Amino acid sequence: MTVIHEINTLVWLTELSERYGRRVTLGEVPGEVWDGIALPGIDTVWLMGVWERSPAGLRIALRDDALVASLRAALPGLTEADIAGSPYCVRNYVVDESLGGPDGLAAARAQLASRGMRLILDHVPNHVAPDHPWLTTHPARLIRGTADDLSRAPQAYVEVGGRIYARGRDPYFPPWPDVVQLNAFSDDLRRATVDTLVSIGEQADGVRCDMAMLMMNDVFAKTWGEAAGPAPAEDFWPYVVPRVRARHPDLLLVAEVYWDREHALQQQGFDHCYDKRLYDRLLHEDADAVRAHLRAGPTHQRGLVRFLENHDEPRAAATLPGERGRAAALTVATLPGATLWHEGQFEGRRVRPPVFLSRRPAEPADETLRDFYGRLLRAAPAVRRGEWRLSTPTGRPDGDSHSALLSWTWTHPDARHLVVVNHSDRPAQARLALPWDDLRGRTLRLTDLLTSRTYDREGDELADRGLFVDLGPWAGHLFRVP
């Protein structure tokens, strides 16, 4: 199953340049650094933010007092040189020369491939930079406006080269000031999107599509109405994805998606879609809500991306500190589907650097957390094989602490595993029914792969009554069962 490690490329290269005392680009990253990236259990690296950033977008960002204030809060001692502009304000889908250009990316991909790892890169289908060539060469690919629109809502429109364009947005937030809106209903844009994704597929093994649900026909019509023109009979991604796969059959397609659109986008061709609902439930809801979420069908579960942080979300060490964070990590690491880890998460970084920045503040590493993640990453690939099955803990009639426990099993012809997590701040006890019919007549030694502790249990009791567990707040077990 896919395990992705997201790296903020510009910040990472800035830190490597400081460490080695010379400019380090993608083609010059030392082999020892790539060895450190190739952590056990990770098979895919997402180099976030490699494309050519927009000088026009940067100028807009530097004039945004609220944005600059947020950057200063994240990076004490901020200078203008630290602000690089947004990697999601793309001027061209060519690797930025400051990062090493196309040759540097090709070298990085080769380094990853030599270590058995795939590379994925971003695509932003909804908008482009205000100095993107299409505003001059292909204006029909964008949402156009009028002089009246610009006069009425200057925050929502921009004049470029004598033409007026809508600024990019989603239907629930004000327009983004540094980008212009593409038209998902434009046949020309759809063809151009295929060409762009095919080009990315020649440079990488997968693509992470930013805010993919914004291009769906019903969402786009709700957002733009008559300005977009009539909706095509075919939805956006069912048009795009098969044409891309005709050129790159094995290209991994990952959708950033919200608003419970995960299933629809899986049906429209994406391999994996963000599981934001699980993230929110782990942060804000109880075990019953998480368990209900995990009752979805196995095909849907395999098509989700589980995460605790990424470049858009707060750091997990800040939102899920201490044992609670370890419980959540054990949860997402052992569920079906893809797993997304964020660079810095393993060391307990607490500051989320805005994507506009080229550097971040120094933070001490949490060595205890790093050790935990090392053990978890090493164990997870062996666990997530075969059949996954959600368990339902049971308890005594006079108590309900068992309801705080989350549990599931993995069954493979050569391995069996049991996961149990206390998703609460109070002790919990339960019996866990095991799905295996060969337990009787022997003593079984259960090994917790996170601690190496062993527990001997009689198979007859496990078959008749289930495994008894007694867990402290936010505690968990990852058992190998013989």
C-alpha positions as CSV (number, residue, x, y, z in Angstrom):
1,M,0.0,0.0,0.0
2,T,1.2,3.5,-0.9
3,V,3.1,5.4,1.9
4,I,3.9,9.0,0.9
5,H,6.4,11.3,2.4
6,E,5.7,15.0,1.6
7,I,8.7,17.3,1.5
8,N,8.6,21.1,1.1
9,T,11.2,21.2,-1.6
10,L,12.4,24.8,-1.4
11,V,12.7,24.8,2.4
12,W,14.5,21.4,2.3
13,L,17.0,22.6,-0.2
14,T,17.6,25.8,1.7
15,E,18.4,23.8,4.8
16,L,20.7,21.4,2.9
17,S,22.5,24.4,1.4
18,E,23.1,25.8,4.9
19,R,24.2,22.4,6.2
20,Y,26.8,21.8,3.4
21,G,27.9,25.4,3.0
22,R,27.1,25.5,-0.7
23,R,24.1,25.9,-2.9
24,V,22.3,22.5,-3.2
25,T,19.8,21.9,-5.9
26,L,17.8,18.8,-6.7
27,G,20.6,17.4,-8.9
28,E,23.2,18.0,-6.2
29,V,21.6,16.4,-3.1
30,P,24.2,14.1,-1.6
31,G,23.5,10.4,-1.6
32,E,23.6,10.2,2.2
33,V,20.6,12.6,2.2
34,W,18.6,10.5,-0.2
35,D,19.5,7.5,2.0
36,G,17.9,9.4,4.9
37,I,14.8,10.1,2.8
38,A,14.4,6.4,2.0
39,L,13.0,5.6,5.4
40,P,11.7,2.0,6.0
41,G,8.1,1.7,5.1
42,I,8.0,4.7,2.8
43,D,7.7,4.0,-1.0
44,T,6.7,7.4,-2.4
45,V,8.2,10.9,-2.1
46,W,6.1,14.0,-2.9
47,L,8.4,16.9,-3.7
48,M,5.9,19.7,-3.0
49,G,6.4,23.0,-4.9
50,V,8.9,22.3,-7.7
51,W,7.2,24.3,-10.5
52,E,8.2,27.7,-11.7
53,R,6.8,30.3,-9.3
54,S,5.2,33.5,-10.4
55,P,7.0,36.9,-10.1
56,A,3.7,38.6,-10.5
57,G,2.2,36.4,-7.7
58,L,5.2,37.2,-5.5
59,R,4.6,41.0,-6.0
60,I,1.0,40.5,-5.0
61,A,2.0,38.6,-1.9
62,L,4.5,41.2,-0.8
63,R,1.7,43.8,-0.9
64,D,-0.6,41.7,1.3
65,D,-0.1,43.1,4.8
66,A,-2.1,40.3,6.5
67,L,-0.2,37.6,4.6
68,V,3.2,39.2,5.5
69,A,2.1,39.4,9.1
70,S,1.3,35.7,9.2
71,L,4.6,34.9,7.6
72,R,6.4,37.0,10.2
73,A,4.6,35.2,13.0
74,A,5.7,31.8,11.6
75,L,9.3,33.0,11.0
76,P,10.8,35.4,13.4
77,G,13.4,37.6,11.7
78,L,11.6,37.4,8.4
79,T,13.2,39.3,5.5
80,E,11.8,39.9,2.0
81,A,14.3,37.4,0.7
82,D,12.6,34.7,2.7
83,I,9.3,35.1,0.8
84,A,9.4,33.1,-2.5
85,G,5.7,33.3,-3.5
86,S,3.2,30.5,-3.5
87,P,4.1,27.1,-5.2
88,Y,0.4,26.9,-6.0
89,C,0.6,30.2,-8.1
90,V,2.2,28.3,-11.0
91,R,3.6,30.3,-13.9
92,N,4.7,27.3,-15.9
93,Y,4.9,23.5,-15.3
94,V,8.6,23.6,-15.7
95,V,10.9,22.9,-12.7
96,D,12.1,26.2,-11.2
97,E,15.7,26.9,-12.2
98,S,16.4,27.9,-8.6
99,L,15.7,24.3,-7.6
100,G,17.8,22.8,-10.3
101,G,15.5,22.8,-13.4
102,P,14.3,19.8,-15.3
103,D,17.7,18.1,-15.2
104,G,17.9,18.4,-11.5
105,L,14.4,16.9,-11.1
106,A,15.4,14.0,-13.4
107,A,18.5,13.4,-11.2
108,A,16.4,13.4,-8.1
109,R,13.9,11.0,-9.6
110,A,16.7,8.6,-10.5
111,Q,18.1,8.8,-7.0
112,L,14.7,7.9,-5.6
113,A,14.2,5.1,-8.1
114,S,17.6,3.6,-7.2
115,R,16.2,3.3,-3.7
116,G,12.9,1.7,-4.7
117,M,10.9,4.9,-4.3
118,R,8.5,6.7,-6.6
119,L,8.2,10.4,-7.1
120,I,4.9,12.4,-7.2
121,L,4.5,16.1,-8.1
122,D,1.7,18.7,-7.9
123,H,-0.8,19.8,-10.4
124,V,-3.1,22.8,-9.8
125,P,-6.2,22.3,-12.1
126,N,-8.3,25.2,-10.8
127,H,-6.1,28.2,-11.4
128,V,-2.8,29.7,-12.7
129,A,-0.6,32.7,-12.0
130,P,-1.6,36.1,-13.4
131,D,1.6,36.0,-15.6
132,H,0.9,32.4,-17.0
133,P,1.3,32.3,-20.8
134,W,-2.3,31.2,-21.3
135,L,-3.6,34.6,-20.4
136,T,-2.0,35.9,-23.5
137,T,-2.1,32.8,-25.8
138,H,-5.3,31.0,-24.7
139,P,-7.7,33.4,-22.9
140,A,-10.6,31.1,-23.6
141,R,-9.2,28.6,-21.1
142,L,-10.0,31.1,-18.3
143,I,-13.1,32.7,-16.7
144,R,-13.4,36.1,-18.2
145,G,-15.0,39.2,-16.7
146,T,-16.2,42.6,-17.8
147,A,-15.2,46.2,-16.9
148,D,-18.4,46.3,-14.9
149,D,-17.3,43.2,-13.0
150,L,-14.0,44.7,-12.2
151,S,-15.6,48.0,-11.0
152,R,-18.2,46.2,-8.9
153,A,-15.8,43.6,-7.3
154,P,-12.2,44.6,-7.7
155,Q,-11.2,41.9,-5.2
156,A,-12.7,39.2,-7.5
157,Y,-11.3,40.3,-10.9
158,V,-8.0,41.5,-12.3
159,E,-7.1,43.2,-15.6
160,V,-4.1,41.6,-17.4
161,G,-3.0,42.7,-20.8
162,G,-6.2,44.6,-21.5
163,R,-8.4,41.6,-20.6
164,I,-10.3,41.1,-17.4
165,Y,-10.2,37.7,-15.7
166,A,-11.8,36.3,-12.6
167,R,-9.5,35.5,-9.7
168,G,-9.4,31.9,-8.6
169,R,-11.6,30.8,-5.7
170,D,-13.7,28.0,-4.3
171,P,-17.3,28.6,-3.5
172,Y,-16.9,29.0,0.3
173,F,-14.1,31.5,0.5
174,P,-13.1,34.9,-0.9
175,P,-11.0,34.9,-4.1
176,W,-7.3,34.2,-3.9
177,P,-5.6,37.4,-4.8
178,D,-2.6,35.9,-6.6
179,V,-4.2,33.5,-9.1
180,V,-6.7,33.6,-12.0
181,Q,-9.5,31.1,-12.6
182,L,-9.4,28.4,-15.2
183,N,-12.7,27.4,-16.9
184,A,-13.4,23.7,-16.2
185,F,-16.2,23.8,-18.9
186,S,-13.7,24.9,-21.6
187,D,-13.0,22.1,-24.1
188,D,-9.7,23.8,-24.8
189,L,-8.7,23.8,-21.1
190,R,-9.7,20.1,-20.8
191,R,-7.3,19.2,-23.7
192,A,-4.6,21.4,-22.2
193,T,-5.0,19.7,-18.8
194,V,-4.5,16.3,-20.4
195,D,-1.3,17.6,-22.1
196,T,-0.1,19.1,-18.7
197,L,-0.7,15.9,-16.8
198,V,0.9,13.8,-19.6
199,S,4.0,16.1,-19.3
200,I,4.1,15.7,-15.5
201,G,3.8,12.0,-16.0
202,E,7.0,12.0,-18.1
203,Q,8.8,13.6,-15.2
204,A,7.3,11.7,-12.2
205,D,5.5,8.5,-11.2
206,G,2.4,10.2,-9.8
207,V,0.5,13.5,-9.5
208,R,-1.2,15.1,-6.5
209,C,-4.1,17.2,-7.9
210,D,-4.8,20.3,-5.8
211,M,-8.4,20.9,-4.7
212,A,-9.6,18.4,-7.4
213,M,-13.3,18.6,-6.5
214,L,-13.4,22.3,-7.6
215,M,-13.4,21.0,-11.3
216,M,-16.4,18.7,-10.9
217,N,-19.3,19.9,-13.1
218,D,-21.8,20.5,-10.3
219,V,-19.2,22.3,-8.0
220,F,-18.0,24.4,-10.9
221,A,-21.5,25.4,-12.0
222,K,-22.3,26.4,-8.4
223,T,-19.2,28.5,-8.1
224,W,-19.3,30.3,-11.5
225,G,-22.8,30.1,-12.9
226,E,-23.3,31.7,-16.3
227,A,-19.7,33.0,-16.3
228,A,-18.5,29.5,-17.1
229,G,-21.0,28.9,-19.9
230,P,-23.0,25.7,-20.4
231,A,-21.8,22.6,-18.6
232,P,-20.4,19.8,-20.8
233,A,-22.3,16.5,-20.8
234,E,-19.1,14.8,-19.5
235,D,-17.6,15.7,-16.2
236,F,-14.1,17.1,-16.0
237,W,-12.1,14.2,-14.6
238,P,-13.8,11.4,-16.6
239,Y,-12.7,13.3,-19.6
240,V,-9.2,14.0,-18.4
241,V,-8.1,10.8,-16.6
242,P,-8.6,8.1,-19.3
243,R,-6.7,10.3,-21.8
244,V,-3.8,10.6,-19.4
245,R,-3.8,7.0,-18.5
246,A,-3.7,6.1,-22.2
247,R,-0.2,7.6,-22.1
248,H,0.8,6.7,-18.6
249,P,-1.2,3.6,-17.4
250,D,0.6,3.3,-14.1
251,L,0.6,7.0,-13.1
252,L,-0.5,7.3,-9.5
253,L,-3.3,9.9,-9.2
254,V,-4.0,11.4,-5.8
255,A,-6.8,14.0,-5.2
256,E,-6.9,16.6,-2.6
257,V,-10.6,16.6,-1.9
258,Y,-13.1,17.8,0.7
259,W,-16.9,18.0,1.2
260,D,-17.4,14.3,1.1
261,R,-16.5,14.1,-2.5
262,E,-14.0,11.2,-2.0
263,H,-16.2,8.4,-3.4
264,A,-17.2,10.4,-6.4
265,L,-13.6,11.2,-7.4
266,Q,-12.6,7.6,-6.8
267,Q,-15.3,6.7,-9.3
268,Q,-14.0,9.3,-11.7
269,G,-10.5,7.8,-11.8
270,F,-8.4,8.8,-8.9
271,D,-6.4,6.1,-7.1
272,H,-6.5,7.9,-3.7
273,C,-8.4,10.8,-2.2
274,Y,-7.7,12.7,0.9
275,D,-9.5,11.4,4.0
276,K,-10.2,14.7,5.6
277,R,-13.2,13.3,7.5
278,L,-11.0,10.8,9.4
279,Y,-8.5,13.6,10.2
280,D,-11.3,15.8,11.7
281,R,-12.8,12.9,13.6
282,L,-9.4,12.0,15.2
283,L,-9.0,15.6,16.3
284,H,-12.5,16.4,17.4
285,E,-14.7,13.4,17.8
286,D,-14.9,10.2,19.9
287,A,-14.2,6.6,19.0
288,D,-17.7,5.8,18.0
289,A,-17.5,8.5,15.3
290,V,-14.2,7.1,14.1
291,R,-15.5,3.6,14.1
292,A,-18.6,4.6,12.1
293,H,-16.3,6.2,9.5
294,L,-14.3,3.0,9.2
295,R,-17.3,0.9,8.4
296,A,-17.2,2.1,4.8
297,G,-16.6,-0.6,2.1
298,P,-13.1,-2.1,1.6
299,T,-12.8,-0.6,-2.0
300,H,-13.6,2.9,-0.7
301,Q,-11.2,2.4,2.2
302,R,-8.3,1.4,0.0
303,G,-8.8,4.5,-2.1
304,L,-8.3,7.0,0.8
305,V,-5.2,8.9,2.0
306,R,-4.9,8.9,5.8
307,F,-2.9,11.8,7.4
308,L,-2.4,13.7,10.6
309,E,-0.8,16.8,9.0
310,N,0.3,18.2,5.6
311,H,1.4,21.6,4.4
312,D,-2.2,22.9,4.7
313,E,-2.9,21.6,8.2
314,P,-1.3,22.5,11.6
315,R,1.5,20.3,12.8
316,A,0.4,17.1,14.5
317,A,2.8,17.8,17.4
318,A,0.8,21.0,18.1
319,T,-2.7,19.6,17.7
320,L,-2.1,16.0,18.9
321,P,0.6,16.3,21.5
322,G,2.3,13.4,23.4
323,E,0.5,10.1,23.7
324,R,-2.5,11.3,21.8
325,G,-0.4,11.9,18.8
326,R,1.1,8.5,19.0
327,A,-2.3,6.9,19.2
328,A,-3.5,8.8,16.1
329,A,-0.3,7.8,14.3
330,L,-0.8,4.2,15.1
331,T,-4.3,4.5,13.8
332,V,-3.6,6.0,10.4
333,A,-0.5,3.9,9.9
334,T,-2.4,0.6,10.1
335,L,-5.6,1.3,8.2
336,P,-6.2,0.3,4.6
337,G,-5.4,2.9,1.9
338,A,-2.5,5.2,1.4
339,T,-0.7,7.0,4.3
340,L,0.7,10.5,4.0
341,W,3.5,11.6,6.3
342,H,4.8,15.2,6.4
343,E,8.5,16.0,6.6
344,G,9.2,17.2,10.1
345,Q,6.3,15.2,11.6
346,F,8.6,12.4,12.8
347,E,10.8,14.9,14.7
348,G,7.8,16.7,16.4
349,R,8.1,20.0,14.6
350,R,5.3,22.3,15.8
351,V,5.6,25.3,13.4
352,R,3.9,24.9,10.1
353,P,5.8,27.0,7.6
354,P,3.5,28.8,5.1
355,V,4.2,27.6,1.6
356,F,5.3,31.2,0.6
357,L,8.5,30.8,2.7
358,S,11.9,29.6,1.6
359,R,13.0,28.7,5.1
360,R,11.6,27.9,8.5
361,P,12.6,28.4,12.1
362,A,15.0,25.9,13.8
363,E,13.3,23.5,16.2
364,P,14.8,20.9,18.4
365,A,14.0,17.3,17.5
366,D,11.9,15.2,19.8
367,E,14.1,12.1,19.8
368,T,11.5,10.0,21.7
369,L,8.9,10.7,19.0
370,R,11.4,10.1,16.3
371,D,12.2,6.7,17.8
372,F,8.4,5.9,18.0
373,Y,7.9,6.8,14.4
374,G,10.9,4.7,13.3
375,R,9.4,1.6,15.0
376,L,6.0,2.3,13.6
377,L,7.2,2.8,10.0
378,R,9.3,-0.4,10.1
379,A,6.3,-2.4,11.4
380,A,3.5,-1.1,9.3
381,P,4.4,-2.6,5.9
382,A,4.3,-6.1,7.3
383,V,1.0,-5.4,9.1
384,R,-1.0,-4.0,6.2
385,R,-1.2,-7.2,4.1
386,G,-4.1,-9.5,3.3
387,E,-7.6,-9.0,4.7
388,W,-8.4,-6.0,7.0
389,R,-11.4,-6.4,9.4
390,L,-12.8,-3.9,11.8
391,S,-13.4,-5.3,15.4
392,T,-16.1,-4.3,17.8
393,P,-14.8,-4.2,21.4
394,T,-17.2,-5.5,24.1
395,G,-17.3,-4.8,27.8
396,R,-19.1,-5.4,31.1
397,P,-22.7,-4.5,31.4
398,D,-21.9,-2.0,34.2
399,G,-19.3,0.0,32.2
400,D,-18.8,1.6,28.9
401,S,-15.1,2.3,28.7
402,H,-14.8,-0.4,26.0
403,S,-16.5,2.0,23.6
404,A,-13.4,4.2,23.6
405,L,-11.3,1.5,21.9
406,L,-10.6,1.2,18.2
407,S,-9.5,-2.2,16.9
408,W,-8.9,-4.1,13.7
409,T,-7.1,-7.1,12.4
410,W,-5.0,-7.9,9.4
411,T,-4.9,-11.5,8.1
412,H,-2.4,-12.7,5.6
413,P,-1.4,-16.4,4.8
414,D,2.0,-15.8,6.5
415,A,1.1,-13.2,9.1
416,R,-1.6,-12.1,11.5
417,H,-1.8,-8.8,13.4
418,L,-4.2,-7.1,15.8
419,V,-4.3,-3.3,16.4
420,V,-6.0,-1.7,19.4
421,V,-6.0,2.0,20.3
422,N,-7.5,3.8,23.2
423,H,-9.0,6.9,21.5
424,S,-9.7,8.7,24.8
425,D,-8.2,10.5,27.8
426,R,-9.4,7.8,30.3
427,P,-8.5,4.2,30.9
428,A,-10.4,1.6,28.9
429,Q,-11.0,-2.1,29.1
430,A,-12.5,-4.5,26.6
431,R,-12.7,-8.0,25.2
432,L,-11.8,-8.3,21.5
433,A,-13.1,-11.2,19.5
434,L,-10.5,-12.6,17.1
435,P,-11.4,-13.8,13.6
436,W,-9.1,-16.8,13.5
437,D,-10.5,-20.3,14.0
438,D,-7.2,-22.1,14.9
439,L,-6.6,-20.7,18.3
440,R,-7.7,-23.6,20.5
441,G,-5.4,-26.1,22.1
442,R,-2.2,-24.0,22.4
443,T,-0.6,-21.1,24.1
444,L,-0.1,-18.0,21.9
445,R,2.7,-15.5,22.4
446,L,1.5,-12.0,21.3
447,T,4.3,-9.6,20.5
448,D,3.8,-5.8,20.6
449,L,5.8,-4.6,17.6
450,L,6.1,-1.1,19.1
451,T,7.6,-2.1,22.4
452,S,8.9,-5.7,21.8
453,R,6.9,-6.8,24.9
454,T,5.4,-10.3,24.8
455,Y,2.1,-11.6,26.3
456,D,1.3,-15.3,26.6
457,R,-2.4,-16.2,26.3
458,E,-4.3,-19.4,26.2
459,G,-5.9,-20.0,22.8
460,D,-9.0,-21.6,24.3
461,E,-9.8,-18.4,26.2
462,L,-9.1,-16.2,23.1
463,A,-11.4,-18.4,21.1
464,D,-14.2,-18.4,23.7
465,R,-14.1,-14.9,25.2
466,G,-11.7,-12.9,23.1
467,L,-8.5,-11.1,24.1
468,F,-8.8,-8.9,27.2
469,V,-7.1,-5.5,27.0
470,D,-6.6,-2.8,29.6
471,L,-5.2,0.4,28.1
472,G,-4.4,3.7,29.7
473,P,-5.4,7.0,28.1
474,W,-4.2,7.2,24.4
475,A,-2.3,4.0,24.7
476,G,-2.2,1.3,22.0
477,H,-0.9,-2.1,21.0
478,L,0.3,-3.4,17.6
479,F,0.3,-7.2,18.1
480,R,1.8,-9.9,15.9
481,V,-0.3,-13.0,16.5
482,P,1.2,-16.4,15.7
